[in-house]
Amino acid sequence: MISTVTQGIPNTVPAAERRSIPFDYAFRYQLEGKPGRVINSLVIVSVEAVFTAVSIGYGVIPRVQPIVFGPDVAGGVSLFAAASQNLLTITLGDILRGLDKQLAATSTSLTGETGPEAVFKNGFKLNPSVAEIALQDPKGAQLSSSTVDRLFQVVGSPSELIQFKYAIFDEGSGREFQSEPILNIAGLGSADGGRPFRYFAQPITFRPRATIRMEVTEVSDFIGELHVSLQGYKVLGDPNTPTGVLQRRTGATRHR
């Protein structure tokens, strides 16, 4: 029972009126693909209730602009100069020369996981918007110039290649929740859905107005957005919080 006093007469509000609500605190980081770069993000627990974190999870959004290009036949000969040209006669050299020309024409600079070496590491594919047309008759079909010019697309870096270290701190109490920053694969799992989150060995409680700092250190040259969430719940009606005061007032009103 939660005791309240109105005009010197104690009143009570059933403890059952406290209710738990699921709640997440989210952190967001812009990864620039610079190993060793340290980024900090802060969240402040609201005054309404204590926050208890039971697990931590993450996800990534690659920042890769689609690079669409067509093959460049050796010697600058048009693909349509010879009637025998078709999808199966395009060589790897034609494709790489076409990619180089596209990058030069658009002043696009690819680095790190999306650099030229990533074409061999991650691959390229038929552009989904024209793949069906190109595959209708790959041995004999003559493709239009508009189709050839956007026949291929560079495959973006897989999200599971991202690596970073993270550390969590309670700025108010000075508590650290690890002996040193933890590698994401060891502490969280991979971002491909296999195990993108984990439960804490024991839930962590943060008082109202507590400042939670999460430090991230880039390890890989992955470029994109990193989203990390502390998953847990709040208990409304705790004493010395606005929801607890409101509950006491409500109970006092009922018992007049």
C-alpha positions as CSV (number, residue, x, y, z in Angstrom):
1,M,0.0,0.0,0.0
2,I,1.1,3.6,-0.7
3,S,0.3,5.9,2.2
4,T,-0.9,9.5,1.7
5,V,-2.1,12.1,4.2
6,T,-5.0,14.5,3.7
7,Q,-5.7,17.0,6.6
8,G,-3.9,14.8,9.1
9,I,-5.8,11.6,8.1
10,P,-3.7,8.9,6.4
11,N,-5.0,7.6,3.1
12,T,-3.8,4.7,1.1
13,V,-3.5,4.0,-2.6
14,P,-3.1,0.4,-3.7
15,A,0.4,-0.4,-4.9
16,A,-1.2,-2.2,-7.8
17,E,-2.0,1.2,-9.3
18,R,1.7,1.4,-10.2
19,R,1.9,0.3,-13.8
20,S,4.8,-0.7,-16.0
21,I,5.1,0.6,-19.5
22,P,7.7,-0.6,-22.1
23,F,10.1,2.1,-23.1
24,D,13.3,2.4,-25.2
25,Y,16.0,5.0,-25.1
26,A,17.6,5.4,-28.5
27,F,21.1,6.6,-29.6
28,R,22.0,7.5,-33.2
29,Y,25.5,7.9,-34.7
30,Q,26.8,8.9,-38.1
31,L,29.6,6.5,-39.0
32,E,32.2,8.0,-41.4
33,G,34.3,4.9,-42.0
34,K,37.3,6.2,-40.1
35,P,38.7,3.4,-37.8
36,G,39.6,4.8,-34.4
37,R,37.1,7.7,-34.5
38,V,35.2,8.1,-31.2
39,I,31.6,9.3,-31.0
40,N,29.6,10.0,-27.9
41,S,25.8,10.3,-27.6
42,L,23.8,11.3,-24.5
43,V,20.2,10.7,-23.4
44,I,18.6,12.0,-20.2
45,V,16.1,9.9,-18.4
46,S,12.8,11.8,-18.0
47,V,11.6,12.9,-14.6
48,E,8.4,10.9,-14.8
49,A,9.8,7.6,-13.6
50,V,12.8,5.3,-13.1
51,F,14.0,3.5,-16.2
52,T,15.1,-0.1,-16.1
53,A,17.1,-1.4,-19.1
54,V,16.8,-5.1,-19.7
55,S,18.5,-5.5,-23.1
56,I,20.4,-3.6,-25.8
57,G,20.1,-3.8,-29.6
58,Y,21.3,-2.2,-32.7
59,G,20.8,-1.8,-36.4
60,V,22.6,0.0,-39.3
61,I,21.6,1.9,-42.4
62,P,24.3,1.9,-45.1
63,R,24.9,5.3,-46.7
64,V,25.5,4.1,-50.2
65,Q,24.3,6.0,-53.2
66,P,23.1,3.6,-56.0
67,I,25.8,3.5,-58.7
68,V,24.2,2.5,-61.9
69,F,26.3,2.1,-65.1
70,G,26.6,0.3,-68.4
71,P,29.5,-1.7,-70.0
72,D,32.1,0.0,-72.1
73,V,33.1,-2.2,-75.0
74,A,36.9,-2.4,-75.7
75,G,38.2,0.2,-78.1
76,G,35.2,2.4,-77.7
77,V,33.2,0.3,-80.1
78,S,29.5,0.7,-79.6
79,L,27.6,-2.3,-78.2
80,F,25.4,-2.1,-81.3
81,A,28.2,-2.0,-83.8
82,A,28.1,-5.7,-84.1
83,A,24.9,-7.7,-84.3
84,S,26.5,-10.5,-82.3
85,Q,26.7,-8.4,-79.2
86,N,24.4,-9.5,-76.4
87,L,24.3,-9.9,-72.7
88,L,26.5,-13.0,-72.7
89,T,29.3,-11.4,-74.8
90,I,29.8,-8.6,-72.3
91,T,33.2,-9.1,-70.6
92,L,34.4,-8.2,-67.1
93,G,36.7,-5.7,-68.7
94,D,33.8,-4.0,-70.4
95,I,32.0,-3.8,-67.1
96,L,34.9,-2.4,-65.1
97,R,35.7,0.2,-67.9
98,G,32.0,1.2,-67.8
99,L,32.2,1.7,-64.0
100,D,35.4,3.8,-64.3
101,K,33.7,6.0,-66.9
102,Q,30.6,6.5,-64.8
103,L,32.6,7.5,-61.8
104,A,34.7,10.0,-63.8
105,A,31.6,11.4,-65.4
106,T,29.8,12.0,-62.1
107,S,32.8,12.9,-60.1
108,T,31.9,10.2,-57.7
109,S,34.6,9.0,-55.3
110,L,34.3,5.6,-53.7
111,T,36.2,4.8,-50.6
112,G,36.5,2.1,-48.0
113,E,33.8,-0.6,-48.1
114,T,32.3,1.0,-51.1
115,G,35.5,1.6,-53.0
116,P,36.6,0.1,-56.3
117,E,37.9,-2.9,-54.4
118,A,34.4,-3.5,-53.1
119,V,33.3,-4.3,-56.6
120,F,35.4,-7.5,-56.3
121,K,34.7,-7.9,-52.5
122,N,30.9,-7.3,-52.5
123,G,30.1,-7.6,-56.2
124,F,27.9,-6.0,-58.8
125,K,24.6,-7.1,-60.2
126,L,22.1,-6.5,-62.9
127,N,20.1,-3.3,-62.2
128,P,16.8,-4.6,-60.8
129,S,14.8,-2.1,-62.9
130,V,16.1,-3.6,-66.2
131,A,17.1,-7.2,-65.2
132,E,13.8,-8.7,-66.4
133,I,14.3,-7.2,-69.9
134,A,18.0,-8.2,-70.1
135,L,17.3,-11.8,-69.1
136,Q,14.4,-12.5,-71.5
137,D,16.7,-13.8,-74.2
138,P,20.3,-13.4,-73.0
139,K,21.8,-15.2,-76.0
140,G,20.2,-13.3,-78.8
141,A,18.3,-10.3,-77.5
142,Q,19.6,-6.9,-78.6
143,L,19.2,-4.4,-75.8
144,S,18.3,-0.8,-76.3
145,S,20.9,1.9,-75.5
146,S,18.8,3.1,-72.6
147,T,18.8,-0.4,-71.1
148,V,22.5,-0.9,-71.7
149,D,23.4,2.4,-70.1
150,R,21.9,1.3,-66.8
151,L,22.4,-2.4,-67.1
152,F,24.5,-2.9,-63.9
153,Q,24.6,-1.7,-60.3
154,V,27.3,-1.8,-57.6
155,V,26.3,-3.9,-54.6
156,G,26.5,-2.1,-51.3
157,S,28.5,-3.2,-48.4
158,P,26.7,-5.9,-46.4
159,S,25.6,-4.6,-43.0
160,E,27.1,-7.5,-41.2
161,L,30.6,-6.2,-42.1
162,I,30.2,-3.3,-39.6
163,Q,32.4,-3.4,-36.6
164,F,32.5,-1.0,-33.7
165,K,33.2,-0.9,-30.0
166,Y,30.7,0.5,-27.5
167,A,30.7,1.5,-23.8
168,I,27.9,2.7,-21.5
169,F,28.2,5.1,-18.6
170,D,25.9,6.6,-16.0
171,E,27.3,10.2,-15.9
172,G,25.5,11.1,-12.6
173,S,26.8,8.2,-10.5
174,G,30.0,7.7,-12.5
175,R,29.2,4.0,-13.1
176,E,30.8,2.2,-16.0
177,F,29.1,-1.0,-17.2
178,Q,32.2,-2.7,-18.7
179,S,35.9,-2.9,-18.0
180,E,36.7,-1.6,-21.5
181,P,34.8,-0.9,-24.7
182,I,33.1,-4.1,-26.1
183,L,33.3,-5.2,-29.7
184,N,29.8,-5.2,-31.2
185,I,30.1,-8.8,-32.5
186,A,31.1,-10.0,-29.0
187,G,28.6,-8.0,-27.1
188,L,25.6,-7.6,-29.4
189,G,25.9,-10.0,-32.3
190,S,25.6,-9.2,-36.0
191,A,23.2,-6.7,-37.7
192,D,21.9,-9.3,-40.1
193,G,19.2,-10.4,-37.7
194,G,21.0,-13.4,-36.3
195,R,21.4,-11.8,-32.9
196,P,21.2,-8.0,-33.2
197,F,20.5,-7.6,-29.4
198,R,21.2,-9.2,-26.1
199,Y,19.8,-9.3,-22.6
200,F,21.8,-7.8,-19.7
201,A,22.9,-10.3,-17.1
202,Q,21.1,-8.1,-14.6
203,P,18.7,-5.3,-15.5
204,I,20.2,-1.8,-15.1
205,T,18.2,0.9,-13.3
206,F,18.6,4.6,-14.1
207,R,17.1,7.2,-11.8
208,P,15.0,10.1,-13.2
209,R,17.1,12.8,-14.7
210,A,20.1,10.4,-15.0
211,T,22.4,11.1,-18.0
212,I,23.3,8.0,-20.0
213,R,26.3,8.3,-22.2
214,M,27.1,5.7,-24.9
215,E,30.5,5.9,-26.5
216,V,31.1,4.3,-29.9
217,T,34.5,3.7,-31.5
218,E,34.6,3.0,-35.2
219,V,36.6,-0.2,-36.1
220,S,35.6,-0.9,-39.7
221,D,35.4,1.6,-42.7
222,F,31.6,1.1,-42.9
223,I,29.8,4.4,-43.7
224,G,26.2,4.9,-42.6
225,E,23.9,5.4,-39.7
226,L,24.2,3.3,-36.5
227,H,21.1,3.1,-34.2
228,V,21.4,1.6,-30.7
229,S,18.6,1.2,-28.3
230,L,18.4,0.4,-24.6
231,Q,15.2,-1.6,-24.3
232,G,13.3,-1.8,-21.0
233,Y,10.5,-0.3,-19.0
234,K,9.3,2.5,-16.7
235,V,7.2,2.0,-13.5
236,L,4.8,4.9,-13.1
237,G,3.8,5.9,-9.6
238,D,7.1,5.6,-7.9
239,P,7.5,7.9,-4.9
240,N,9.4,11.2,-5.4
241,T,8.4,11.3,-9.1
242,P,5.7,13.4,-10.8
243,T,3.6,10.2,-11.5
244,G,3.9,9.3,-7.8
245,V,2.8,12.7,-6.6
246,L,-0.1,12.6,-9.0
247,Q,-1.1,9.2,-7.7
248,R,-1.0,10.4,-4.1
249,R,-3.2,13.3,-5.0
250,T,-5.6,11.1,-6.8
251,G,-5.8,8.7,-3.8
252,A,-6.3,11.6,-1.4
253,T,-9.2,12.9,-3.5
254,R,-10.9,9.5,-3.4
255,H,-10.5,9.2,0.4
256,R,-12.0,12.6,1.4
